[in-house]
Amino acid sequence: RIELGEIERNIYGIEEVTLCATIYDDENQKIVLYYQGEIDENNLAKKVNDILLPYMRPNTYIRLSHMPYNSNGKIDRKKLKSDYINTKWHANSKIDAVKNSKMANIFYNKLMMIT
């Protein structure tokens, strides 16, 4: 069983990551990492490969300028998962997600302004 919280605790050990949240895409059996920080997806993936076992490594990395929060002030994981499922991100491979991350971040930020 994959513990998303354990993945996050390890990723918080990466200096350039300021905030992160993981979700699990049940349909495609993929771990998705949303994060804020001063590191691009490729370099983050390299650092994660050094600290996490293969079965714990995210399949998709999505860099955000800000995280959504729920009414309790916590990261809104339901919104992250819903947004992920309702986009084509989940159909992409890790490499495609990295290539499309800037466009995904723009789309996500525009979506946040609408809601």
C-alpha positions as MATLAB code, in Angstrom:
seq = 'RIELGEIERNIYGIEEVTLCATIYDDENQKIVLYYQGEIDENNLAKKVNDILLPYMRPNTYIRLSHMPYNSNGKIDRKKLKSDYINTKWHANSKIDAVKNSKMANIFYNKLMMIT';
ca = [
       0.000    0.000    0.000;
       1.294    3.441   -0.935;
       1.192    6.090    1.796;
       0.822    9.464    0.109;
       1.776   11.244    3.328;
       5.099    9.412    3.424;
       5.829   10.490   -0.144;
       5.062   14.100    0.806;
       7.255   13.966    3.927;
      10.207   12.863    1.814;
       9.568   15.489   -0.855;
       9.431   18.215    1.794;
      13.066   17.285    2.457;
      13.959   18.745   -0.938;
      15.041   22.311   -0.235;
      13.504   23.846   -3.362;
       9.995   22.497   -2.630;
       7.911   24.823   -0.462;
       4.559   23.026   -0.594;
       3.339   19.739   -2.005;
       0.358   17.420   -2.169;
      -0.023   14.013   -3.733;
      -3.127   12.388   -5.113;
      -3.679    8.914   -6.479;
      -5.295    8.428   -9.869;
      -7.225    5.215   -9.201;
      -8.269    4.704  -12.813;
      -4.736    4.820  -14.208;
      -2.984    3.691  -11.008;
      -0.653    6.688  -10.979;
       0.726    8.909   -8.244;
       0.407   12.610   -9.067;
       2.494   15.235   -7.279;
       1.366   18.865   -7.137;
       3.978   21.208   -5.767;
       5.153   24.774   -5.362;
       8.807   25.634   -5.411;
      11.878   26.877   -7.177;
      12.646   23.681   -9.081;
      11.419   22.462  -12.446;
       9.726   19.118  -12.923;
      12.736   17.383  -14.514;
      15.137   18.302  -11.720;
      12.565   17.463   -9.069;
      12.011   14.038  -10.638;
      15.781   13.403  -10.524;
      15.948   14.323   -6.833;
      12.881   12.227   -6.031;
      14.500    9.236   -7.750;
      17.358    9.517   -5.251;
      15.144    9.516   -2.147;
      12.095    7.370   -2.909;
      11.734    3.714   -3.775;
      10.489    3.116   -7.332;
       6.948    2.164   -6.297;
       6.614    5.442   -4.342;
       7.796    7.796   -7.080;
       5.176   10.079   -8.636;
       4.307    9.362  -12.249;
       3.287   12.951  -12.918;
       4.684   16.227  -11.565;
       2.590   19.389  -11.746;
       4.088   22.671  -10.588;
       1.580   25.272   -9.369;
       1.971   28.918   -8.512;
      -0.453   28.372   -5.624;
      -2.371   25.503   -4.055;
      -6.136   25.472   -3.652;
      -7.354   25.500   -0.049;
     -10.644   24.286    1.398;
     -12.770   26.156    3.933;
     -10.716   24.629    6.780;
      -7.514   26.172    5.447;
      -6.055   22.840    4.320;
      -4.870   21.927    0.834;
      -7.984   20.998   -1.113;
      -7.024   17.520   -2.308;
     -10.525   16.837   -3.599;
     -10.249   19.848   -5.909;
      -6.782   18.799   -7.051;
      -8.040   15.310   -7.850;
     -11.176   16.584   -9.565;
      -9.174   19.047  -11.653;
      -6.705   16.312  -12.568;
      -9.401   13.851  -13.611;
     -11.243   16.521  -15.609;
      -8.153   17.390  -17.664;
      -6.048   15.374  -20.014;
      -3.076   15.412  -17.621;
      -3.864   11.928  -16.412;
      -3.556   10.509  -19.925;
      -0.006   11.847  -20.299;
       3.184   10.102  -19.377;
       5.593   11.686  -16.894;
       7.589   13.191  -19.755;
       4.467   14.609  -21.408;
       3.353   16.062  -18.086;
       6.718   17.766  -17.700;
       6.518   19.166  -21.241;
       2.984   20.393  -20.681;
       3.473   21.643  -17.125;
       3.624   25.325  -18.050;
       0.424   25.054  -20.079;
      -1.196   22.998  -17.315;
      -0.238   25.605  -14.718;
      -1.746   28.384  -16.850;
      -4.935   26.355  -17.346;
      -5.139   25.512  -13.657;
      -4.613   29.133  -12.586;
      -7.325   30.323  -14.993;
      -9.644   27.617  -13.652;
      -8.967   28.798  -10.094;
      -9.971   32.344  -11.062;
     -13.293   31.095  -12.480;
     -14.318   29.149   -9.389;
];
